[in-house]
């Protein structure tokens, strides 16, 4: 085992613990982390194709289609024809979807601030630098040809 594995394992554990806690807290409020992530994506990025959403989250296209179907049924998103290609539908957030984000964002911010607020400003800056370094290393690994 390399000396990096325990650190990687701890980082994964921390991420998944935060995700589970976020999902639990949102569920207590009648929300869902998965649905909120998709709504936030559309809110921040604007209308998108289901294929682009699937690529971003690394989900199977069928999974995204089912999620969009549910959000559309609840009036949180809508599908409209793409102006450039009639075969493609653009998915966009509705006013009701924006309202739901307005209710769930405080929960997300509270957890993030509660966890990362345990760090000093200097520690957060150092962590941000480390995350950038790790992200650059990951970019290099993704670009490296497979053997």
C-alpha positions in Angstrom: 0.0 0.0 0.0 1.3 3.4 -0.9 1.5 6.2 1.7 -1.1 8.1 -0.3 -3.8 5.5 0.0 -4.8 6.3 3.6 -5.2 9.9 2.8 -7.2 9.2 -0.4 -9.4 6.8 1.6 -10.0 9.4 4.3 -10.9 12.1 1.7 -13.4 9.7 0.0 -14.9 8.9 3.4 -15.3 12.6 4.3 -16.9 13.3 0.9 -19.4 10.5 1.3 -20.2 11.4 4.9 -21.0 14.9 3.8 -23.1 13.7 1.0 -25.1 11.3 3.2 -25.6 14.0 5.8 -26.7 16.5 3.2 -29.2 13.9 1.7 -30.5 13.1 5.2 -31.1 16.8 6.1 -32.7 17.5 2.8 -35.0 14.5 3.1 -36.1 15.8 6.5 -37.3 18.9 4.7 -39.0 16.9 2.0 -36.2 17.5 -0.6 -33.7 15.3 -2.3 -30.0 15.9 -2.9 -30.1 14.2 -6.3 -33.0 16.4 -7.5 -31.5 19.5 -6.0 -28.1 18.9 -7.8 -29.9 18.6 -11.1 -31.9 21.8 -10.5 -28.8 23.7 -9.4 -27.0 22.5 -12.6 -29.9 23.9 -14.7 -30.1 27.1 -12.6 -26.4 27.8 -12.9 -25.8 26.6 -16.5 -29.1 27.4 -18.1 -31.1 25.2 -20.5 -29.2 22.0 -21.3 -29.6 18.7 -23.2 -30.1 15.6 -21.2 -26.9 14.2 -22.8 -25.0 17.1 -21.4 -26.4 16.6 -18.0 -25.5 12.9 -18.1 -22.0 13.8 -19.1 -21.5 16.3 -16.4 -22.7 14.0 -13.6 -21.3 10.9 -15.2 -24.7 9.3 -15.1 -26.3 6.8 -17.5 -28.6 8.7 -20.0 -31.5 6.6 -18.8 -31.0 7.7 -15.2 -31.0 11.4 -16.3 -34.1 10.9 -18.4 -36.0 9.3 -15.5 -34.9 12.1 -13.2 -36.0 14.8 -15.7 -39.3 13.0 -16.2 -39.9 13.2 -12.4 -38.9 16.9 -12.2 -41.0 17.7 -15.2 -44.0 15.9 -13.7 -43.6 18.0 -10.5 -43.4 21.2 -12.5 -39.7 21.9 -11.6 -38.3 21.7 -15.1 -39.6 21.8 -18.7 -38.5 20.5 -22.0 -38.5 22.6 -25.1 -37.4 21.9 -28.6 -33.8 23.0 -29.5 -33.8 25.8 -32.0 -30.9 24.3 -33.9 -32.0 20.7 -33.9 -35.7 19.7 -33.6 -34.8 16.2 -32.5 -33.2 17.5 -29.4 -35.0 18.9 -26.3 -33.5 21.5 -24.0 -34.3 21.1 -20.3 -34.7 24.3 -18.3 -35.7 25.1 -14.7 -39.1 26.6 -14.1 -40.1 29.3 -11.6 -41.3 26.5 -9.3 -37.8 24.8 -9.6 -36.2 28.1 -8.6 -38.5 28.3 -5.6 -37.4 24.8 -4.5 -33.8 25.8 -4.8 -34.5 28.8 -2.7 -35.8 26.5 0.0 -33.0 23.9 -0.2 -30.0 26.2 -0.6 -29.9 27.3 3.0 -29.6 23.7 4.1 -26.7 23.1 1.7 -25.0 26.3 2.8 -25.5 25.5 6.5 -23.7 22.2 6.2 -20.9 23.5 4.0 -20.3 26.4 6.4 -20.5 24.1 9.4 -17.8 21.8 8.1 -15.5 24.2 6.2 -16.1 26.9 8.8 -14.1 24.7 11.2 -11.0 25.8 9.3 -9.4 29.2 9.7 -9.2 31.5 6.7 -5.6 30.5 6.2 -6.4 26.8 6.4 -9.2 27.2 3.8 -6.8 29.0 1.4 -4.2 26.3 1.9 -6.9 23.6 1.3 -8.1 25.4 -1.9 -4.5 25.4 -3.1 -4.1 21.7 -2.4 -7.4 20.9 -4.1 -6.2 22.9 -7.2 -3.0 20.9 -7.2 -4.9 17.6 -6.9 -7.3 18.7 -9.7 -4.3 19.4 -12.0 -2.8 16.0 -11.2 -6.2 14.4 -11.9 -6.4 16.3 -15.3 -3.0 14.9 -16.2 -4.0 11.3 -15.2 -7.2 11.6 -17.4 -5.1 12.8 -20.3 -2.5 10.1 -20.0 -3.0 7.3 -22.5 -4.0 3.9 -21.1 -1.7 1.0 -21.3 
